[in-house]
């Protein structure tokens, strides 16, 4: 029986998901809640294989790539997400199956089929979709992080991914303007989370 809450941070690369997740986790802990911070791809065997694709995405087919993400998620749900929810904790995940639908959708897979293939995964109570122009996200990756773009971060690819993210009709999605300052984005995130906490008696 699910007792906790599942909140997923989604969006293209460079939108600040990891930073905002950590800030929300700190805020929730200050409210006396138990929080699990996690991410996808995981550090498990399937997740490590996915990370290898960052530098050579052509080493497997889109179908093989999708299967890696699904297998990684199954392990993630079994070992982290489902136990955390059963224990009444707030689980914050940096990426979830919406990312798979958007990124693999941009690679030519059918997003609806991807959602169906992830039917085993608990539906999030809230998806925080951090949105910004792909050109700005690329600038952040290159200038603020000082990183070279990997095979998932090319600007044309991110434009396609962004279009998929904004097309998803799920009621659990709340879009957050990620181009504002870190503090402003976090304030918007907390405003989106507070009604959810109130509905579940966690406020």
N, C-alpha and C positions, 0 to 999 in steps of 0.2 A: 504494500500500500504506500503510495507516494504521500509523504508528509511535508517535505521541504519545498523549496522553490528552485527552478532552473532558469537562469538568465544567460542568454547567449549574446556575445558581442560579435557583430558582423560588419562587413564592409571591405572595400578593396585595401590593398597594402598601403601603408603610410598614413592611415587615418587616425592613428593613436589608440588603437584598441587595447594594447597591452598596458599602456600608461593609465587609461581611463578605468580599466578593470581593477588595477591595483588600488586606485584611489577610491573606487566604490567599495572594494573589499574592506579597506580601512574604515570607511564611514559606517558600513554595516556592523563591523565588529564593535565600533564605538557605541552602537545601538544595542549591544549585548547579544548579537546574533552569531551563530557559528557559521563560518564561511569556508568553502573549498574553492581555491583558485586552480583552474586547470586550463588546458589548451589542446587544440588539434592543429596539425598532426601531433600525436603523443610522442613520448620517448620510447615506445615499445618497438617491436621488430617491424611492424608495418609502417609505423610513423617514421622510423629511421630510413626505410626504403623510399618513402615519399620525399624526405629531405634530400636524398640523392638526386631526385628529379629536378631540384632547384637549379642544378648546373647542367643537367642533360635531360630535358623533358622528352626528347625524342627517343629515349632508350626503351620506352614501352608505348603501347597503343593507348588511345583514350579509354578503351574498355578495360584494359589492364590497370590503368591509372585509377579509374573509378573503383575497381574492385579493391585496390589497396586502401582507398579512403574508407570504403564500407567496412572492410575487415578491421581497420584501425579503430573505427568508431564502435564496432561491436565490442572490442576489448575495452575501450574507454567506458562504454556504458556499463559493462559487467563489473569492471574493477573500481570505477570511480564514481560515475554519475548516479547509477541506481542505488548503490549503498549509501551515498551521501543524502539522497532524497529520502530514502527509507529512515534515515536517522534524523530527519527533520532539519537538515542543514540547508543553507543557501549555496547552491552550486553556481559559480560563475565560470563560464567557458569562453575562452578566446578562440572563436570560430566553432561552427557546428555544421549540421547538414545543409544549411542555407548556403554556406560557402561552397560546398561540393556542387550543389545545384547551379550556382552562378559560374564558378570557374570551369567545371566540366561542361556546363551548358555552353559556355563561350568556346569550348574546344569541339563542339559539335554534338554532344550528347543531349538527350531529351530531358529537360529539367523535371517534367512530371514523372518520368520513369525513375529518375534519381530520388525524388521524394518517396515514391512507392518502395524503392529498394531500401530506404531508411525507415520503413514502418516499424521496425523493432525499437527505434530510439525514442525515448520520452519526448513529447512535444514541449518546447520551452513555454514557461509562463510569460516570458517577455523576451523579445529579440530587439536589442538596441542596434539599429543599423546606422553606423557612422558614415555619413555621406560627405564627399567633397569632390571637386573636379579632379579627374585623373592626372592632369598636368601638375596640379598642386601636390598631389600625393607623391608623384615621381620626384618633384623638387625636394620634398622632405626626405625621401629615402636617400637621395644623392647628396644633398647639402647638409641636412641636419644629422643624419645618421652617418654620413660619410661612406656609404655603401654603394657598390655597383649593383645595377639592376639584375635580378635573376630571371630565369625563363618565365616566371609567373608574373613579373612586374613590368613588362614592356607596355608602353603607354597605349598602343592600339588594343592590346589584350585587356588592359584595365578598363578601357572605354566599353568594350563588349561586356565585361563582367559587371560593371556598374549598371548597365542597362538591364541586365538580368536581375540584379538585386532590387532595383526599383520597380520591377514588373511583378514581383511576388505579391499575391493578394492576401496573405495570411494576417488574420486579425491581431496576432501577437506582436507584429512588427511595429516599432515606433522609430521613425527616422529622426536622427539627431544631426544638426549641422556641425560637422567636425572641423570646419575651417576657422572657427572662432578660437579664442585663447583656451588653454587647458582648463583654467578655472571656470570659464563660461560653459564649456562643454560638460564639465563635471556637474555644474549646477543644473543644466538641462537633464542630464541623466538622472540625478537624484529626484527631480520633479517627476520624471517618468516612472521611477521605482516606488515612490512613496504610496500611491494608490494601491499598488500591488501588495505592499507590505500591510497596509491597513485592511485590505480584504481578507488577508490570511491571519489577521491577529498578531502581526509581527511588528507593527509600528509602535 
